[in-house]
């Protein structure tokens, strides 16, 4: 069982809860969301659709949960050349009023990564 903040990964109840959460995550990932910016970024649609899923994983959320971040909570800002990288930014209209941004970076040698929070679009 659970002991002073410790989790026993062999506990059947813990395993059951993990499996239930994984099943919920799979259902969540199968949902096709709509957002005005889909198809406007120049990225493949599967890359675009992965961004809100990525953010929910980062925030520990599922789309089925109330107040979970949705694709429609993202506003596409644009694409910027930043040195050898091409960066697409989205403003995250979710949570605090402080501006937050998600981004997808395309770099040299077909390198691509997604992130949020520590980059802002150039002015």
N, C-alpha and C positions, 0 to 999 in steps of 0.2 A: 504494500500500500504506500501511501505518502507519509513521509516522516520529516518533520521540521524543514519543509521546503525542498526535500529531496524526492525525486521521482524514481520509482523502480521500473525500468523499461521492460521487465519481465512480468509485471503485474498484469493479469488478464484484463482488468478494467481499463488500465492505461492503453493497452494494445487495442481494445475495442474503440476507445475514444479516438485514437490516432487513425484507425481505419475509417471511422465515420467522417473524420475531418478530411481525409484524402478523397473519399467518395464525394463529399460536398465540393471540394476543389475541382474534381474532374467535371462535375455538373456545371460549375461556374465557368470553367474554361470552354465549355461547349456552347455557351450562350453567345449569340451574335448581336452585339450592340449596334446602335446607330449614333452617329455624331456628324455634324455638318462638315467637319474637316476630313472625314474619311474620303480618300480618293483625290485629295488636293495637295498632298505634300511631295509628290514625286517618288515616294517610297512604295514598295510592294504592299498590297493590302494586308497580307499576313503580318508584315512588320508593323504596320499602323495598328492593327487590331491587338497586337501583343502589348503595346504600351500601357493601356489601362489595366490589363491583367498583371503586368509587371508591377505597377504601382500598388495594386491591391495586395499582391504578395509581399511587397516591401512594408505596407502598412498593416499586414496581418489581417486582411479583410477578405470577405467573400461578397460577391455581387448580391447574393440573396439576403445579406444582412442590411438592416436599416442604416442609412447614412454612409454606406460604402461608396468610395469614389467610383464614378462612372466615366465612360468615354466623353459624355456630354459635359463633364466638369472640366475638360481640357479645352483650351483655346489655342489653336495653332498660331504661332507668332511669325514663323518664317524660317528660311534657310540662310546660313551665314558661312562664309569662308573664314576660317580661323587658322591661319598658318597652313599646314598641310592637311588639315581636317575640314570636313564639311559637317556643320552642326545644324540640326533642325530642333527648334524649341517650341514648347507648349507651356502656356501659363496654366498653373493648377488653380482653378477656382474652387478651392475646397479647404476647409479648416480655417486657420487664422487669416486675417486680412493682409498680413505680410506677403509680399509677392514671392511665390515659389515657382520654380520651373522644372519641367521634365525635359529631357533631351535625348536625341539619338545621334551618335557621332559616327561618321564614316571617315575612316582614316586610310593611310597608305596600306598597300598590300591587302585590300579588301577587309581590313579590320573594322569591326562594328561593335559598338557597345551602347547600352542604354543606362541612363542614370537620372537622378533628380536632386535638387537642392543645393549643389555646390557650384553650379555654373549659372550665369545669367547671359541673356543675349547682349551682343554689343550695341552700343547706342548709335 
